Amino acid sequence: MEDRDILEIMHSDLQRALKKPRNQRRWGMAIDLKKCVGCHACTTGCMSENLTPPDIHYRPVKEEEIGEFPNVSMRFLPRPCMQCDAPTCTPVCPVTATYKRDDGIVVIDYKKCIGCRYCLVACSYGARSVDVGHYYTGDMKGETYEVENSGEYGKSFKRKTHWHSPIGNARKCHFCSHRIEKGELTRCTTTCLGHATYFGDLNDPQSLIVKLIAKVNVFRYKEEMGTKPLVYYIV
């Protein structure tokens, strides 16, 4: 296995997982903070994949200063949606627009979402945003990619006018569900320059991600909140 490319290994793990019924999969992510160099390639790759508008970032990279002066350094913490096993965002939705799928991914039904923003307040990680209809290109929006179909959730959503989904809706990382269901890894995984991001089926003991998170140098962000996130960090 050591001689194989990391992406090739994860792709094989993905293909094996897709042969199982969806309710037998449990998608998770691991991020090696020793390998993350803060290049933000995952952020831009995600923006390109999901055609997100200004101020909406599914995969931001937080910057933290660690250590004590004069021995200080920077640590970069990519922050996707944690796809929590005990999410705080889903029970507050008054129209059940956001829910957890049986494969572990927390999703938003754009056709049901009323933009009340309860889920934004409830999220322990600040992983949700509201699409308020802003465009990078202003009045030129009608001629640009900014109104094209993003393909999120494997459906057609064009940004047109106010309250035309996804404008007005809450939006978040969904582990590129439209990609993984086609047998493709998440965009942030494939664009990570340092191979710091790992993705796979947590129910597969042979998968690379399960072997990585079994090590002692692993933590889950804000785990004390009781949300049981499915994103793990390696330090």
MOJO-V221522 format. One record per helix or strand of 3 or more residues. SS is the DSSP state (@ for helix, = for strand). FROM is the first residue (numbers start at 1). LEN is the number of residues. If there is no record, write none. Layout:
BEGIN
SS/FROM/LEN  SS/FROM/LEN
END
This chain:
BEGIN
@/6/13  @/22/3  =/27/6  @/41/10  =/60/9  =/71/9  =/98/3  =/106/3  @/118/5  =/128/3  @/138/6  @/145/3  @/152/3  =/170/3  @/177/4  @/187/5  =/197/5  @/208/6  @/223/3  =/231/4
END
